[in-house]
Amino acid sequence: MYGPSRSEVAKLVLGTVTGSVIEWYAFDITAIAASIAWPYTFFQRPDAFTGLLFSLSVYGLAFLARPLGGFVFGHFGDRYGRRATLTWTLVTMGVCTLGIGLTPSHAGEWSVALIALFTFMQGFAIGGEWGGVSTWITEYAARSRRRAFWTSWVNQGLALGLVLATAAFSVLISTLGDAGFVAGAWRIPFYVGAAATVPAVVVRMKMVESPLFDSLQKRSQVERAPAFAVLRKMWRLVLLMVAAWFSVPAVSYVVTSFSPAYLKLSGMPAETGPLSISIATVALMGLILLTGLLGDRVGRRRVLLLSQALGFVLAVPYFLLLNTGDPLLVIAGQTLFYGATQFGLSVISAYLAEQFPGRYRYSGAGMSFQIGALLGGGLAPVVASYLMDAFGGPKGSWIYIAGLMMAYSAVSMAATLASRETVNRELD
């Protein structure tokens, strides 16, 4: 069995994660734009709450598309290879990101239809990205005792993409003001993201294929319809993995997609949300590295369980800090809650990919991740927006939104306890 050196693994991680950074940046600028720009550009309504709810509901289409992308790209990735499939996820994301940036704001229903289409296709692309990159790195580092550490870089790409997205919007709002931002400056990050996909596609095309997948091909053990086989043979495992991790995206998107609007409607400056999220995400990136190493020592489940327990305990203190209206306390709240609930990302790539055999790995890990993202990240911000509208704004609704976060965390803890540890599982 071929065992790449540490430097070869690092080279593959750098090449693959670069593309992931760009894809997550594009996906995250859409989330932030849906929260603080689109309600005033595409979804103008008599009151801000209704416009926000419409906007986040359209953005939720991306989450509907993510499991579909995990299924389709998972099929091709397990059938024809990780590298070629992941090249197409980047191409799709680049085209759709450019499309959002170019969609006119004055075309009425046509503008809304185009935004919905491009957002849906962004979700389709990101649906195939995560499972493929996680599988590619997990398999390439199959002989390493640091698989969780190496695969933690997949979600460093997720975090760095968010940092770049929030930083871009923070700079634009602080430079051009809220009016200039809504008038059209919000489109600039979309043009940048589309341009950045071109070199990323070139880099990804030059990377080497997974040696484990090559071995499957040589032994003629590649499944003809792998994604269908996962749903037929391993659906119970997929459901368990969905429940075990879906609290992570639920909390993440309440922080990154919902909280900027929550803070703005609480009377804070529009740049407070993106700026606080940028700071929180930078702190998280360091934490992911440390807990990735920890996951290789104590196991994936323990790290994930600790993160979920902190999400349950800290939900109420988080909103109490946001409600102070003090910028420093808001930043502290975002940093504490986001870091404590998201460091489980350090082990989730290894945890999900190691649950499935090689012939189903891209499909199984990808669908588990993306269905969890739909039920967590896609649903939670919309429910939070509904609760804020139903209970008269931030002051009356925060306790119910905190309860929503606690419920997600409790379900995920129960599912994680029911799952198996994979820290020493042999992938050959």
Contacts in CASP RR format, 6 or more apart in sequence:
PFRMAT RR
TARGET T0000
AUTHOR 0000-0000-0000
METHOD contacts of the structure
MODEL  1
MYGPSRSEVAKLVLGTVTGSVIEWYAFDITAIAASIAWPYTFFQRPDAFT
GLLFSLSVYGLAFLARPLGGFVFGHFGDRYGRRATLTWTLVTMGVCTLGI
GLTPSHAGEWSVALIALFTFMQGFAIGGEWGGVSTWITEYAARSRRRAFW
TSWVNQGLALGLVLATAAFSVLISTLGDAGFVAGAWRIPFYVGAAATVPA
VVVRMKMVESPLFDSLQKRSQVERAPAFAVLRKMWRLVLLMVAAWFSVPA
VSYVVTSFSPAYLKLSGMPAETGPLSISIATVALMGLILLTGLLGDRVGR
RRVLLLSQALGFVLAVPYFLLLNTGDPLLVIAGQTLFYGATQFGLSVISA
YLAEQFPGRYRYSGAGMSFQIGALLGGGLAPVVASYLMDAFGGPKGSWIY
IAGLMMAYSAVSMAATLASRETVNRELD
1 142 0 8 1.000
1 143 0 8 1.000
1 211 0 8 1.000
1 215 0 8 1.000
1 428 0 8 1.000
2 211 0 8 1.000
3 142 0 8 1.000
3 143 0 8 1.000
3 211 0 8 1.000
4 12 0 8 1.000
4 140 0 8 1.000
4 141 0 8 1.000
4 143 0 8 1.000
4 211 0 8 1.000
6 144 0 8 1.000
8 140 0 8 1.000
9 137 0 8 1.000
9 140 0 8 1.000
9 141 0 8 1.000
9 144 0 8 1.000
9 150 0 8 1.000
12 136 0 8 1.000
12 137 0 8 1.000
12 140 0 8 1.000
12 207 0 8 1.000
12 208 0 8 1.000
13 137 0 8 1.000
13 150 0 8 1.000
13 153 0 8 1.000
15 203 0 8 1.000
15 204 0 8 1.000
15 207 0 8 1.000
16 86 0 8 1.000
16 133 0 8 1.000
16 136 0 8 1.000
16 137 0 8 1.000
16 154 0 8 1.000
16 204 0 8 1.000
16 207 0 8 1.000
17 133 0 8 1.000
17 153 0 8 1.000
17 154 0 8 1.000
17 156 0 8 1.000
17 157 0 8 1.000
18 200 0 8 1.000
18 203 0 8 1.000
19 90 0 8 1.000
19 197 0 8 1.000
19 200 0 8 1.000
19 203 0 8 1.000
19 204 0 8 1.000
20 129 0 8 1.000
20 130 0 8 1.000
20 133 0 8 1.000
20 154 0 8 1.000
20 157 0 8 1.000
20 158 0 8 1.000
21 157 0 8 1.000
21 160 0 8 1.000
21 161 0 8 1.000
21 164 0 8 1.000
22 90 0 8 1.000
22 93 0 8 1.000
22 161 0 8 1.000
22 193 0 8 1.000
22 196 0 8 1.000
22 197 0 8 1.000
22 200 0 8 1.000
23 89 0 8 1.000
23 90 0 8 1.000
23 93 0 8 1.000
23 125 0 8 1.000
23 126 0 8 1.000
23 129 0 8 1.000
23 197 0 8 1.000
24 126 0 8 1.000
24 157 0 8 1.000
24 158 0 8 1.000
24 160 0 8 1.000
24 161 0 8 1.000
24 162 0 8 1.000
24 165 0 8 1.000
25 160 0 8 1.000
25 161 0 8 1.000
25 162 0 8 1.000
25 164 0 8 1.000
25 165 0 8 1.000
25 189 0 8 1.000
25 193 0 8 1.000
25 196 0 8 1.000
26 93 0 8 1.000
26 94 0 8 1.000
26 96 0 8 1.000
26 97 0 8 1.000
26 122 0 8 1.000
26 190 0 8 1.000
26 193 0 8 1.000
26 194 0 8 1.000
26 197 0 8 1.000
27 62 0 8 1.000
27 93 0 8 1.000
27 122 0 8 1.000
27 123 0 8 1.000
27 126 0 8 1.000
28 161 0 8 1.000
28 162 0 8 1.000
28 165 0 8 1.000
28 166 0 8 1.000
28 256 0 8 1.000
29 97 0 8 1.000
29 165 0 8 1.000
29 168 0 8 1.000
29 169 0 8 1.000
29 189 0 8 1.000
29 190 0 8 1.000
29 193 0 8 1.000
30 59 0 8 1.000
30 62 0 8 1.000
30 97 0 8 1.000
30 100 0 8 1.000
30 119 0 8 1.000
30 122 0 8 1.000
31 59 0 8 1.000
31 165 0 8 1.000
31 253 0 8 1.000
31 256 0 8 1.000
31 257 0 8 1.000
32 165 0 8 1.000
32 166 0 8 1.000
32 169 0 8 1.000
32 256 0 8 1.000
32 257 0 8 1.000
32 260 0 8 1.000
32 274 0 8 1.000
33 100 0 8 1.000
33 169 0 8 1.000
33 186 0 8 1.000
33 190 0 8 1.000
34 55 0 8 1.000
34 56 0 8 1.000
34 58 0 8 1.000
34 59 0 8 1.000
34 119 0 8 1.000
34 257 0 8 1.000
35 52 0 8 1.000
35 55 0 8 1.000
35 56 0 8 1.000
35 257 0 8 1.000
35 258 0 8 1.000
35 260 0 8 1.000
35 261 0 8 1.000
36 169 0 8 1.000
36 181 0 8 1.000
36 260 0 8 1.000
36 261 0 8 1.000
36 264 0 8 1.000
36 270 0 8 1.000
36 274 0 8 1.000
37 181 0 8 1.000
37 182 0 8 1.000
37 186 0 8 1.000
38 55 0 8 1.000
38 58 0 8 1.000
38 59 0 8 1.000
38 115 0 8 1.000
39 45 0 8 1.000
39 48 0 8 1.000
39 51 0 8 1.000
39 52 0 8 1.000
39 54 0 8 1.000
39 55 0 8 1.000
39 261 0 8 1.000
40 182 0 8 1.000
41 105 0 8 1.000
41 182 0 8 1.000
41 184 0 8 1.000
41 186 0 8 1.000
42 55 0 8 1.000
42 58 0 8 1.000
42 105 0 8 1.000
42 108 0 8 1.000
42 111 0 8 1.000
42 112 0 8 1.000
42 115 0 8 1.000
43 51 0 8 1.000
43 54 0 8 1.000
43 55 0 8 1.000
43 58 0 8 1.000
43 112 0 8 1.000
44 51 0 8 1.000
45 51 0 8 1.000
45 54 0 8 1.000
48 265 0 8 1.000
49 265 0 8 1.000
49 385 0 8 1.000
49 388 0 8 1.000
49 389 0 8 1.000
49 393 0 8 1.000
50 389 0 8 1.000
52 261 0 8 1.000
52 385 0 8 1.000
53 382 0 8 1.000
53 385 0 8 1.000
53 386 0 8 1.000
53 389 0 8 1.000
56 257 0 8 1.000
56 258 0 8 1.000
56 381 0 8 1.000
56 382 0 8 1.000
56 385 0 8 1.000
57 382 0 8 1.000
58 112 0 8 1.000
58 115 0 8 1.000
58 116 0 8 1.000
58 119 0 8 1.000
59 119 0 8 1.000
59 257 0 8 1.000
59 381 0 8 1.000
60 119 0 8 1.000
60 378 0 8 1.000
60 381 0 8 1.000
60 382 0 8 1.000
61 116 0 8 1.000
61 119 0 8 1.000
61 120 0 8 1.000
62 119 0 8 1.000
62 120 0 8 1.000
62 122 0 8 1.000
62 123 0 8 1.000
62 126 0 8 1.000
62 378 0 8 1.000
63 123 0 8 1.000
63 373 0 8 1.000
63 374 0 8 1.000
63 376 0 8 1.000
63 377 0 8 1.000
63 378 0 8 1.000
63 379 0 8 1.000
64 120 0 8 1.000
64 374 0 8 1.000
65 120 0 8 1.000
65 121 0 8 1.000
65 122 0 8 1.000
65 123 0 8 1.000
65 124 0 8 1.000
65 127 0 8 1.000
66 123 0 8 1.000
66 124 0 8 1.000
66 126 0 8 1.000
66 127 0 8 1.000
66 370 0 8 1.000
66 371 0 8 1.000
66 373 0 8 1.000
66 374 0 8 1.000
67 127 0 8 1.000
67 367 0 8 1.000
67 370 0 8 1.000
67 371 0 8 1.000
67 374 0 8 1.000
68 124 0 8 1.000
68 127 0 8 1.000
69 123 0 8 1.000
69 124 0 8 1.000
69 125 0 8 1.000
69 127 0 8 1.000
69 128 0 8 1.000
69 370 0 8 1.000
70 127 0 8 1.000
70 128 0 8 1.000
70 131 0 8 1.000
70 227 0 8 1.000
70 363 0 8 1.000
70 366 0 8 1.000
70 367 0 8 1.000
70 370 0 8 1.000
71 227 0 8 1.000
71 363 0 8 1.000
71 367 0 8 1.000
72 124 0 8 1.000
72 128 0 8 1.000
72 227 0 8 1.000
73 85 0 8 1.000
73 86 0 8 1.000
73 88 0 8 1.000
73 89 0 8 1.000
73 127 0 8 1.000
73 128 0 8 1.000
73 129 0 8 1.000
73 132 0 8 1.000
73 362 0 8 1.000
74 85 0 8 1.000
74 128 0 8 1.000
74 131 0 8 1.000
74 132 0 8 1.000
74 226 0 8 1.000
74 227 0 8 1.000
74 362 0 8 1.000
74 363 0 8 1.000
74 364 0 8 1.000
74 366 0 8 1.000
74 367 0 8 1.000
75 225 0 8 1.000
75 226 0 8 1.000
75 227 0 8 1.000
75 228 0 8 1.000
75 363 0 8 1.000
76 84 0 8 1.000
76 85 0 8 1.000
76 88 0 8 1.000
77 84 0 8 1.000
77 85 0 8 1.000
77 132 0 8 1.000
77 226 0 8 1.000
77 362 0 8 1.000
77 363 0 8 1.000
78 222 0 8 1.000
78 223 0 8 1.000
78 226 0 8 1.000
78 227 0 8 1.000
78 358 0 8 1.000
78 359 0 8 1.000
78 360 0 8 1.000
78 361 0 8 1.000
78 362 0 8 1.000
78 363 0 8 1.000
79 222 0 8 1.000
79 223 0 8 1.000
79 224 0 8 1.000
79 225 0 8 1.000
79 226 0 8 1.000
81 209 0 8 1.000
81 210 0 8 1.000
81 213 0 8 1.000
81 362 0 8 1.000
82 132 0 8 1.000
82 135 0 8 1.000
82 136 0 8 1.000
82 139 0 8 1.000
82 209 0 8 1.000
82 210 0 8 1.000
82 213 0 8 1.000
82 362 0 8 1.000
83 136 0 8 1.000
83 204 0 8 1.000
83 205 0 8 1.000
83 207 0 8 1.000
83 208 0 8 1.000
83 209 0 8 1.000
83 210 0 8 1.000
85 128 0 8 1.000
85 132 0 8 1.000
85 362 0 8 1.000
86 128 0 8 1.000
86 129 0 8 1.000
86 132 0 8 1.000
86 133 0 8 1.000
86 136 0 8 1.000
86 204 0 8 1.000
87 201 0 8 1.000
87 204 0 8 1.000
87 205 0 8 1.000
89 125 0 8 1.000
89 126 0 8 1.000
89 127 0 8 1.000
89 128 0 8 1.000
89 129 0 8 1.000
90 125 0 8 1.000
90 129 0 8 1.000
90 197 0 8 1.000
90 200 0 8 1.000
90 201 0 8 1.000
90 204 0 8 1.000
91 197 0 8 1.000
91 201 0 8 1.000
92 121 0 8 1.000
92 124 0 8 1.000
92 125 0 8 1.000
93 122 0 8 1.000
93 125 0 8 1.000
93 126 0 8 1.000
93 129 0 8 1.000
93 197 0 8 1.000
94 125 0 8 1.000
94 193 0 8 1.000
94 194 0 8 1.000
94 197 0 8 1.000
95 121 0 8 1.000
95 194 0 8 1.000
96 118 0 8 1.000
96 119 0 8 1.000
96 121 0 8 1.000
96 122 0 8 1.000
96 125 0 8 1.000
97 118 0 8 1.000
97 122 0 8 1.000
97 190 0 8 1.000
97 193 0 8 1.000
97 194 0 8 1.000
97 197 0 8 1.000
98 190 0 8 1.000
98 191 0 8 1.000
98 194 0 8 1.000
99 114 0 8 1.000
99 118 0 8 1.000
99 190 0 8 1.000
99 194 0 8 1.000
100 115 0 8 1.000
100 118 0 8 1.000
100 119 0 8 1.000
100 122 0 8 1.000
100 190 0 8 1.000
101 187 0 8 1.000
101 190 0 8 1.000
101 191 0 8 1.000
101 194 0 8 1.000
102 187 0 8 1.000
103 111 0 8 1.000
103 114 0 8 1.000
103 115 0 8 1.000
103 118 0 8 1.000
104 111 0 8 1.000
105 111 0 8 1.000
105 184 0 8 1.000
107 114 0 8 1.000
127 366 0 8 1.000
127 369 0 8 1.000
127 370 0 8 1.000
127 373 0 8 1.000
128 366 0 8 1.000
128 370 0 8 1.000
130 154 0 8 1.000
130 158 0 8 1.000
130 349 0 8 1.000
130 366 0 8 1.000
130 369 0 8 1.000
130 370 0 8 1.000
131 349 0 8 1.000
131 352 0 8 1.000
131 353 0 8 1.000
131 362 0 8 1.000
131 365 0 8 1.000
131 366 0 8 1.000
131 369 0 8 1.000
132 362 0 8 1.000
132 365 0 8 1.000
132 366 0 8 1.000
133 154 0 8 1.000
133 349 0 8 1.000
134 151 0 8 1.000
134 154 0 8 1.000
134 349 0 8 1.000
134 350 0 8 1.000
134 352 0 8 1.000
134 353 0 8 1.000
134 365 0 8 1.000
134 366 0 8 1.000
134 369 0 8 1.000
135 210 0 8 1.000
135 353 0 8 1.000
135 361 0 8 1.000
135 362 0 8 1.000
135 365 0 8 1.000
135 366 0 8 1.000
136 210 0 8 1.000
137 150 0 8 1.000
137 151 0 8 1.000
137 153 0 8 1.000
137 154 0 8 1.000
137 349 0 8 1.000
138 147 0 8 1.000
138 150 0 8 1.000
138 151 0 8 1.000
138 349 0 8 1.000
138 350 0 8 1.000
138 353 0 8 1.000
138 354 0 8 1.000
138 361 0 8 1.000
138 427 0 8 1.000
139 210 0 8 1.000
139 211 0 8 1.000
139 212 0 8 1.000
139 213 0 8 1.000
139 353 0 8 1.000
139 358 0 8 1.000
139 361 0 8 1.000
139 427 0 8 1.000
140 210 0 8 1.000
140 211 0 8 1.000
141 147 0 8 1.000
141 150 0 8 1.000
141 151 0 8 1.000
142 211 0 8 1.000
142 212 0 8 1.000
142 427 0 8 1.000
142 428 0 8 1.000
144 150 0 8 1.000
145 296 0 8 1.000
146 293 0 8 1.000
146 296 0 8 1.000
147 296 0 8 1.000
147 350 0 8 1.000
147 354 0 8 1.000
148 292 0 8 1.000
148 293 0 8 1.000
148 295 0 8 1.000
148 296 0 8 1.000
148 299 0 8 1.000
148 300 0 8 1.000
148 346 0 8 1.000
148 347 0 8 1.000
148 349 0 8 1.000
148 350 0 8 1.000
148 351 0 8 1.000
148 423 0 8 1.000
149 289 0 8 1.000
149 292 0 8 1.000
149 293 0 8 1.000
149 296 0 8 1.000
151 349 0 8 1.000
151 350 0 8 1.000
151 353 0 8 1.000
152 288 0 8 1.000
152 289 0 8 1.000
152 291 0 8 1.000
152 292 0 8 1.000
152 345 0 8 1.000
152 346 0 8 1.000
152 347 0 8 1.000
152 349 0 8 1.000
152 350 0 8 1.000
154 349 0 8 1.000
155 288 0 8 1.000
155 345 0 8 1.000
155 346 0 8 1.000
155 348 0 8 1.000
155 349 0 8 1.000
156 285 0 8 1.000
156 288 0 8 1.000
156 289 0 8 1.000
158 345 0 8 1.000
159 281 0 8 1.000
159 284 0 8 1.000
159 285 0 8 1.000
159 288 0 8 1.000
159 342 0 8 1.000
159 345 0 8 1.000
160 285 0 8 1.000
162 256 0 8 1.000
162 277 0 8 1.000
162 281 0 8 1.000
163 278 0 8 1.000
163 281 0 8 1.000
163 282 0 8 1.000
163 285 0 8 1.000
165 189 0 8 1.000
166 256 0 8 1.000
166 273 0 8 1.000
166 274 0 8 1.000
166 275 0 8 1.000
166 277 0 8 1.000
166 278 0 8 1.000
166 281 0 8 1.000
167 274 0 8 1.000
167 278 0 8 1.000
168 188 0 8 1.000
168 189 0 8 1.000
168 192 0 8 1.000
169 181 0 8 1.000
169 186 0 8 1.000
169 189 0 8 1.000
169 271 0 8 1.000
169 274 0 8 1.000
170 271 0 8 1.000
170 274 0 8 1.000
170 275 0 8 1.000
170 278 0 8 1.000
172 181 0 8 1.000
172 185 0 8 1.000
172 186 0 8 1.000
172 188 0 8 1.000
172 189 0 8 1.000
173 181 0 8 1.000
173 270 0 8 1.000
173 271 0 8 1.000
173 274 0 8 1.000
174 271 0 8 1.000
176 185 0 8 1.000
178 270 0 8 1.000
181 270 0 8 1.000
212 358 0 8 1.000
212 427 0 8 1.000
212 428 0 8 1.000
213 358 0 8 1.000
216 222 0 8 1.000
216 358 0 8 1.000
216 359 0 8 1.000
221 359 0 8 1.000
222 359 0 8 1.000
223 229 0 8 1.000
223 359 0 8 1.000
223 360 0 8 1.000
226 359 0 8 1.000
226 360 0 8 1.000
226 362 0 8 1.000
226 363 0 8 1.000
227 363 0 8 1.000
227 364 0 8 1.000
227 367 0 8 1.000
229 359 0 8 1.000
229 360 0 8 1.000
229 363 0 8 1.000
230 238 0 8 1.000
230 356 0 8 1.000
230 360 0 8 1.000
230 363 0 8 1.000
230 364 0 8 1.000
230 367 0 8 1.000
231 238 0 8 1.000
231 367 0 8 1.000
234 356 0 8 1.000
234 360 0 8 1.000
234 364 0 8 1.000
237 355 0 8 1.000
237 356 0 8 1.000
237 368 0 8 1.000
238 364 0 8 1.000
238 367 0 8 1.000
238 368 0 8 1.000
238 371 0 8 1.000
240 415 0 8 1.000
240 418 0 8 1.000
240 419 0 8 1.000
241 352 0 8 1.000
241 355 0 8 1.000
241 368 0 8 1.000
241 419 0 8 1.000
242 368 0 8 1.000
242 371 0 8 1.000
242 372 0 8 1.000
242 375 0 8 1.000
243 411 0 8 1.000
243 412 0 8 1.000
243 414 0 8 1.000
243 415 0 8 1.000
244 304 0 8 1.000
244 412 0 8 1.000
244 415 0 8 1.000
244 416 0 8 1.000
244 418 0 8 1.000
244 419 0 8 1.000
245 304 0 8 1.000
245 348 0 8 1.000
245 351 0 8 1.000
245 352 0 8 1.000
245 368 0 8 1.000
245 369 0 8 1.000
245 372 0 8 1.000
245 412 0 8 1.000
245 416 0 8 1.000
246 371 0 8 1.000
246 372 0 8 1.000
246 373 0 8 1.000
246 375 0 8 1.000
246 376 0 8 1.000
246 377 0 8 1.000
246 408 0 8 1.000
246 411 0 8 1.000
246 412 0 8 1.000
247 308 0 8 1.000
247 311 0 8 1.000
247 341 0 8 1.000
247 376 0 8 1.000
247 405 0 8 1.000
247 408 0 8 1.000
247 409 0 8 1.000
247 411 0 8 1.000
247 412 0 8 1.000
247 413 0 8 1.000
248 307 0 8 1.000
248 308 0 8 1.000
248 341 0 8 1.000
248 342 0 8 1.000
248 344 0 8 1.000
248 345 0 8 1.000
248 348 0 8 1.000
248 412 0 8 1.000
249 372 0 8 1.000
249 373 0 8 1.000
249 376 0 8 1.000
249 377 0 8 1.000
249 378 0 8 1.000
249 380 0 8 1.000
250 375 0 8 1.000
250 376 0 8 1.000
250 377 0 8 1.000
250 379 0 8 1.000
250 380 0 8 1.000
250 404 0 8 1.000
250 405 0 8 1.000
250 408 0 8 1.000
251 311 0 8 1.000
251 337 0 8 1.000
251 338 0 8 1.000
251 341 0 8 1.000
251 342 0 8 1.000
251 380 0 8 1.000
251 405 0 8 1.000
251 408 0 8 1.000
251 409 0 8 1.000
252 338 0 8 1.000
252 341 0 8 1.000
252 342 0 8 1.000
252 377 0 8 1.000
253 376 0 8 1.000
253 377 0 8 1.000
253 378 0 8 1.000
253 380 0 8 1.000
253 381 0 8 1.000
254 377 0 8 1.000
254 380 0 8 1.000
254 381 0 8 1.000
254 384 0 8 1.000
254 401 0 8 1.000
254 404 0 8 1.000
254 405 0 8 1.000
255 277 0 8 1.000
255 280 0 8 1.000
255 334 0 8 1.000
255 337 0 8 1.000
255 338 0 8 1.000
256 277 0 8 1.000
257 377 0 8 1.000
257 381 0 8 1.000
258 380 0 8 1.000
258 381 0 8 1.000
258 384 0 8 1.000
258 385 0 8 1.000
259 273 0 8 1.000
259 276 0 8 1.000
259 277 0 8 1.000
259 322 0 8 1.000
259 334 0 8 1.000
260 270 0 8 1.000
260 272 0 8 1.000
260 273 0 8 1.000
260 274 0 8 1.000
260 277 0 8 1.000
261 385 0 8 1.000
262 322 0 8 1.000
262 384 0 8 1.000
262 388 0 8 1.000
262 394 0 8 1.000
263 272 0 8 1.000
263 273 0 8 1.000
263 276 0 8 1.000
263 322 0 8 1.000
263 330 0 8 1.000
264 270 0 8 1.000
264 272 0 8 1.000
264 273 0 8 1.000
265 388 0 8 1.000
265 393 0 8 1.000
265 394 0 8 1.000
266 322 0 8 1.000
266 323 0 8 1.000
266 325 0 8 1.000
266 394 0 8 1.000
266 395 0 8 1.000
267 325 0 8 1.000
268 325 0 8 1.000
268 327 0 8 1.000
268 330 0 8 1.000
272 327 0 8 1.000
272 330 0 8 1.000
273 330 0 8 1.000
273 334 0 8 1.000
275 331 0 8 1.000
276 327 0 8 1.000
276 330 0 8 1.000
276 331 0 8 1.000
276 333 0 8 1.000
276 334 0 8 1.000
276 335 0 8 1.000
277 334 0 8 1.000
277 338 0 8 1.000
279 331 0 8 1.000
279 334 0 8 1.000
279 335 0 8 1.000
280 331 0 8 1.000
280 333 0 8 1.000
280 334 0 8 1.000
280 335 0 8 1.000
280 337 0 8 1.000
280 338 0 8 1.000
280 339 0 8 1.000
281 338 0 8 1.000
283 335 0 8 1.000
283 338 0 8 1.000
283 339 0 8 1.000
284 338 0 8 1.000
284 339 0 8 1.000
284 342 0 8 1.000
284 343 0 8 1.000
284 345 0 8 1.000
287 339 0 8 1.000
287 343 0 8 1.000
287 346 0 8 1.000
288 342 0 8 1.000
288 343 0 8 1.000
288 344 0 8 1.000
288 345 0 8 1.000
288 346 0 8 1.000
289 346 0 8 1.000
290 346 0 8 1.000
291 303 0 8 1.000
291 343 0 8 1.000
291 344 0 8 1.000
291 346 0 8 1.000
291 347 0 8 1.000
292 303 0 8 1.000
292 346 0 8 1.000
292 347 0 8 1.000
294 303 0 8 1.000
294 346 0 8 1.000
295 302 0 8 1.000
295 303 0 8 1.000
295 346 0 8 1.000
295 347 0 8 1.000
295 423 0 8 1.000
296 423 0 8 1.000
299 347 0 8 1.000
299 421 0 8 1.000
299 423 0 8 1.000
300 347 0 8 1.000
300 348 0 8 1.000
300 350 0 8 1.000
300 351 0 8 1.000
300 354 0 8 1.000
300 421 0 8 1.000
300 422 0 8 1.000
300 423 0 8 1.000
301 351 0 8 1.000
301 416 0 8 1.000
301 417 0 8 1.000
301 419 0 8 1.000
301 421 0 8 1.000
303 343 0 8 1.000
303 344 0 8 1.000
303 346 0 8 1.000
303 347 0 8 1.000
304 344 0 8 1.000
304 347 0 8 1.000
304 348 0 8 1.000
304 351 0 8 1.000
304 416 0 8 1.000
305 413 0 8 1.000
305 416 0 8 1.000
305 417 0 8 1.000
307 340 0 8 1.000
307 341 0 8 1.000
307 342 0 8 1.000
307 343 0 8 1.000
307 344 0 8 1.000
308 341 0 8 1.000
308 409 0 8 1.000
308 412 0 8 1.000
308 413 0 8 1.000
308 416 0 8 1.000
309 409 0 8 1.000
309 413 0 8 1.000
310 340 0 8 1.000
310 341 0 8 1.000
311 337 0 8 1.000
311 340 0 8 1.000
311 341 0 8 1.000
311 405 0 8 1.000
311 406 0 8 1.000
311 409 0 8 1.000
312 405 0 8 1.000
312 406 0 8 1.000
312 409 0 8 1.000
312 410 0 8 1.000
312 413 0 8 1.000
314 336 0 8 1.000
314 337 0 8 1.000
314 340 0 8 1.000
314 341 0 8 1.000
315 337 0 8 1.000
315 402 0 8 1.000
315 403 0 8 1.000
315 405 0 8 1.000
315 406 0 8 1.000
315 409 0 8 1.000
316 399 0 8 1.000
316 402 0 8 1.000
316 403 0 8 1.000
316 406 0 8 1.000
317 333 0 8 1.000
317 336 0 8 1.000
317 337 0 8 1.000
318 333 0 8 1.000
318 336 0 8 1.000
318 337 0 8 1.000
318 402 0 8 1.000
318 405 0 8 1.000
319 398 0 8 1.000
319 399 0 8 1.000
319 401 0 8 1.000
319 402 0 8 1.000
321 329 0 8 1.000
321 330 0 8 1.000
321 332 0 8 1.000
321 333 0 8 1.000
321 336 0 8 1.000
322 330 0 8 1.000
322 333 0 8 1.000
322 334 0 8 1.000
322 394 0 8 1.000
322 398 0 8 1.000
323 394 0 8 1.000
323 395 0 8 1.000
323 398 0 8 1.000
324 330 0 8 1.000
341 409 0 8 1.000
348 369 0 8 1.000
349 365 0 8 1.000
350 422 0 8 1.000
351 422 0 8 1.000
352 364 0 8 1.000
352 365 0 8 1.000
352 366 0 8 1.000
352 368 0 8 1.000
352 369 0 8 1.000
353 361 0 8 1.000
353 365 0 8 1.000
354 422 0 8 1.000
354 425 0 8 1.000
354 427 0 8 1.000
355 364 0 8 1.000
355 365 0 8 1.000
355 368 0 8 1.000
355 419 0 8 1.000
355 420 0 8 1.000
355 422 0 8 1.000
356 363 0 8 1.000
356 364 0 8 1.000
356 365 0 8 1.000
358 427 0 8 1.000
376 408 0 8 1.000
380 404 0 8 1.000
380 405 0 8 1.000
380 408 0 8 1.000
383 404 0 8 1.000
384 401 0 8 1.000
384 404 0 8 1.000
387 397 0 8 1.000
387 400 0 8 1.000
387 401 0 8 1.000
387 404 0 8 1.000
388 394 0 8 1.000
388 397 0 8 1.000
388 401 0 8 1.000
390 397 0 8 1.000
391 397 0 8 1.000
391 400 0 8 1.000
END
